[in-house]
Amino acid sequence: MQYRTVLSSLFLAMTAALASGCGESTSSEVGPDYGNGGDTTGDFDQAALVANIVDGVITPTFEQFAQVSSTQQQQLSAMCSAESAFQQGNVDQNAYDQAVASAKQSWRDAMTQWQRVELMQIGPLLANDGALRNKIYSWPVKSSCGVDLDVVSFEKGDINGVAYDIATRTPARKGMLALEHLLFSQSLEHTCTGSVVPDGWDNRTDDSRRIARCEFAVEVATDINNNASELVSEWTAADGYAAKLKQAGTAGSEFETVHAAVNKLSDALFYIDSVTKDAKLATPLGQFANSCGTSVCVEDVESPIAMHSIENIVSNLQALKALYQGDEGIGFDDYLIDEDAQETADKITTAIDAAIADASAYQASLSQTLTDNEQQVITTHGEVKAVTDQLKSDFINTLALELPQTSAGDND
């Protein structure tokens, strides 16, 4: 199954649905070639912009995820050791509880950093229908039953006589979503409802279930770290995608002009539109058809078991700001200013800051807030929309950029 295709199709479908039912509109009538076309006419150093975003923003973001995913693997391994020792009476309850808490926090830290990576989907994260991205994080495609089945398969070491290899397992059975289920689910019961269930699971003690789940969690975390390392390698290698972007406009480059590389980088900004705004906020709000029909649906929030949904959105917005401003170096805002669009540059910065402040102010999970204070989530959606309205109009027009397909034709 091509998970990137599923993801893209979902966002395009939601875009079409909302355009017909929301009743609002932005100032743009967009298509995949929307924008001024060609290039800007000023003397702005676009190569310096590309180099800074690649080396100063994206590369450290990818490297930091590899680091925190390594820590996650270590903390999960320590939790498993504590689990065994606790069952044998060799550590006390406090030490065991601390090991579990540290493992859960390591997942939160890894997810927080991953959500920054999520906004920077370019190059190796998009290649082969997003295969590498999906090995780490396949949302919205997930299967808790598949994870439960693989707990037992991994423990046995084979599947139908073939040696178990997590690297070959489908994305929905591993990655950060699998760890969320393994670490944060309150019940030790399996979640399968059909005729295929984890062999012998119903007859096991809770202690043996914990050990089995923990050992598989370590395997999943190891696989995540391996894939994170692959991401860094594919990005930073001498012939990696980072180098290809920085070589744009030179002889033999796959990017005919530097502006083409700028456009490729700008595409990543629109994750905030098609995913953060539409999939993470509008869909649970019922502005798109969802698991509950067209009503508010807490089942469709991201990271519901760990209650980390709003934190994910904050991370997306923080990454957007870093990508837009170039962190400490040259960013898209500088490009806008050079094109005599100081007001547009400031409006986008102000809108991003307002959205970050709004999402950071939540006192409860996104699921709980949807239930108790739907208007607060509607307001958050509006704050994010204020950002995307600017990106889809003045931003792409001023910088002669093309709008990515996932945001084309979106009049929400």
Disulfide bonds with the S-S distance in Angstrom:
Cys80-Cys214 2.05
Cys145-Cys192 1.98
Cys292-Cys297 2.08
